[in-house]
Amino acid sequence: MLSILFIGEANGKIGRRAIQEILPGLKKELKPDLVILNADNVAHGNGVSEATIKEMLAIGVDAFTGGDHCFGNIGWLNLYNSDLPLLRPANYSKTAPGKGFMVIELKNKHKILLISLVGQVSMLMDHDNPFHKVDEILSNLANNNLSAIIIDMHAEATSEKVALSHYLDGRASAILGTHTHVMTADARISKSGTALITDVGMTGFADGVLGVDKEGIIKTFLTQIKTSHVIPENGRAVFNAVFLQIDPKTKKAINIKPITKYINIK
């Protein structure tokens, strides 16, 4: 049995600190073969940096997926062309740096295909069709003797994520939604063995608005003038994740368990 821990997108320093506090204990308890983190907001709530990625690697994260903010920290675009296990969505422009999928070979020799996608519905950029892109990836890697196929679908619309899960039913081990920073209550496994949750949620400041200090967001709603987003570095943090168990012989999901933990970061 393969076990995978997927952590909802880390939002800034408080999210990283929550992972530092919680992940070691979870790894002892669950003994995952692979730990994945959505890193779309890992550096100051906007993209990535070399320091933040290496910080997460040092505490036990194995691989990173992306989203619509992955290139927000433009000083670190070169990271996507490095040897770091860092993905950007596969259906970004072909001229964008980096790659959208990777095959991870575990110590037990099992191979896991990890794919990062971004949605089209209600998203700011005109991304390529994720349905067509995932078909292309799966057809090219069909003979790679894979043990599991994990897809991070970073999208606004739950309908787009659910539709993708039906489209890939029986062809993927798990479709894990990210982007909204709110964990949904719909974790399930289809009869064909494809797990789905339309949003894993986030790891970050718990008492604001989607990880951001509430005062500025409320002011924006009251005045209709956009204020700066402030991510507190201290306070109560939430850690959202899902734990997957997959049969490597069939690539079917056997279990999907949502995880929510709260911790005070001083």
N, C-alpha and C positions, 0 to 999 in steps of 0.2 A: 504494500500500500504506500502510495506517495502522499505526503502531506505538505501543504503550501499555506503560508501565512501572507495575506495581502493586506497592507496597511493603507487606509484611506489617506488622501493627499495631505502631506504635512504643510502647515501654514506658518511660515516664519520660525523664529528662534524658539518661541514657546512650544510649537509643535515638535521641533527637534528635541527639545529638552524632555518633553513628555515621552517620546520614543526612547530616549536614553534611560529614563527611569523605569519604563514598563517592559520594553522588549526583552531584556535579559531574563527576567522571571518567566515571561511567556515562552521563551525558547526552552527553558528548563522544563516547563510544564508540558508543552505541546510537542516539542522535539520536531519542528518542521524541517523538511528536506530543503526548502527554499523560502526565503523571505523577500517579498517584493514591496516596493513603496512607490506610490504615485508622487513624483517630485515636481509637479507643475508649479508649486508655490513654496518650495523648500527654502529658498533664499529670500528672506525679507518679504515673503508673500508674492514674489514675482520671479519665476524662473529659477535657475540654478546657479551655483558658483562651484569652483573647484573645492573650496574649503568645506562647503556644506555637504557635497556628495561624499567626500572622503571622510567626513565626520560620521555620516550614516553608515558607510562601509565599515568603519572601525568598530561600530557597536553591533554589527551583525546583519545589516541589510545586504542582500546579494545582488539585487537588480532594481532598475528604476524605469517607470513608464512616464509619459508626458501628457500634454494637453494643450489648450489654446494659449497658455501663458509660458510655454516652455522656452521660448526665445525672448522673453521679457527682459532678461538681464543680458543685454546684447554684448557686454564685455566678455562673456564666457561662451560664445557660440562655438568656439574651437573645441569645447569639451565633447560636443556631439560627434566629432570626427576622431576622438581619442580612443584609447583602449578601454575606457571606463564602461561598465555595463549599463549604459544610459540610452534610453530610447526617446525619440520624438514620434508623434503620430505618423504612421506609415502613409496616410493619405494627405500629408502636406505636399507642397510642390516638390517635384523631383529635383529642383535646384536648391532646396533647403539643405542645410548641413545635417549629417547624421543618418541614422537608419531607423526604421519603424518596427523591426522585429529582430529577434535573436533566438538561436537554439542554445539552450544552457544544458551542458552535460554535467550531471551530478556525480558525486563520488561513487555512488552505486551503479554508475554507467547509464542510468536512465536519462533520456533526453526530453527536455521540456521546451516547447515552442512558446515564446512569449511575444504577443503582438500588442502594439499600442495604436489605437485609432482615435479619431476625433469626429464628432457628429457634424451634421450640416444644418439641422433644424435650429433656428434661433441662435445661431452662432455668428460672430462678427465677420469671420473670414469665409471666403468661398472655397472651402476645402473640397478635394476630390471625393467621389462617392465611396464611403467606407465599405459598402456591400461589395462593390466591384473589386476594391483593393484587397479585401480579405480573401475573396475567391482566388485572385492572382497569387497571393502568398501561399495559400493552402495547396493549390495545384502544383506550384513549383517545389514544394517541400513534401509532397505526398509519399515519397520513397525514403524518407529520412529515419524510419524506424522510431517514431516519436512515442513517448509514453504519456504525454499530456499536452493539451493545447489550451493556454490561458490567454484571454483577450480582455484588455482594459479598454472599454468604450467610454471615452470622455465626452459626454454630451449633455445638453440641457434637457431635452425632451425624453421623458420616460418612454413614450411611445416608440421613439427611434431605437432605444436600447432593447425594449421588448421585441420589436420587429426583428432586430438583428439576432436575438436569441432564437426566435422561431426559424429564421433563415438558416442559421447554423446548427439547428437542432440535430444532435447525433454526430456532428462533425467537429464540434469543439467541446472541451471538457468544462469550461466555465466562461461566462460572459460577466464581467465585473464592471458595473457602471461607476463612473466618477464624475466630478465637476460641480455638483450642486452644494457640496459641503454638508449635506443632510442625509443621514443614513435612512434608507427606506425599509419598510417592514414586509418585504416581499421575497425574501430569500427562499429559493425553491430549486428542485431538481426535476427535470422533465422525465417522461417515461423512457426517453432515449439516452438519458444520462448526462444531459447538459445542465450545469448549475447556472443560476442567474440571481443576481441582486441588482436592481436598477441604480442604486447608489450605495457605495460602501461608506460614504460620509467623509469626515475629515479628522485630522489630528491637529488640534490647535486650541486657541482661546475659546472657552466654553460659554462665557457670559456676555458675549457681544452679538454681532450679526454676522453669521457665517465666518467667524474667526476674527472679525474686525471690531474695534471699539464702537460701542453702540451710539455714543453721543453724536459723532460726525454723521453717521448714517441717518439717524433720526432728523438731524438738521437738514440734510439733503432732501428728505421727504417733505419737511415742513416748508422749506424755502424754494425748492426746485433748483437750487444752485449746488453743484457737486462740490463736496468737501474732500479733503485728503483722507485716505484710508490709513488709520493708525492701528497697528497690530501690537497689543500689549505684550510685554516680555514676561510678566508675572501675573499670577492669579490662577483661577481654576481652569484646567485644561481637560479636553476630552480626547480620548484615544479610540478611534474607530477602525475596525479591521474585520476581515472574514478569514476563517480557517477552513481549508478545503482538504478533503481526502479523496484520492483518485485511484482507481484500479489501473495500474500501468499496462496490463494486458489488453484491456478494452478501451482505455482512455476515458472511461465513464466516471463521472463524479458519484461518489458514494455518500458524501456528507458535505454540507455547507453550514457553518456555524458563525453567525454574526457575533462580534465582540465589541462591547462598549465599556470603557473604564474611565473614571475621572480621577484626577490627581491635582494637588495644589502645587504650583510651581512658584518658588520664592525667589 
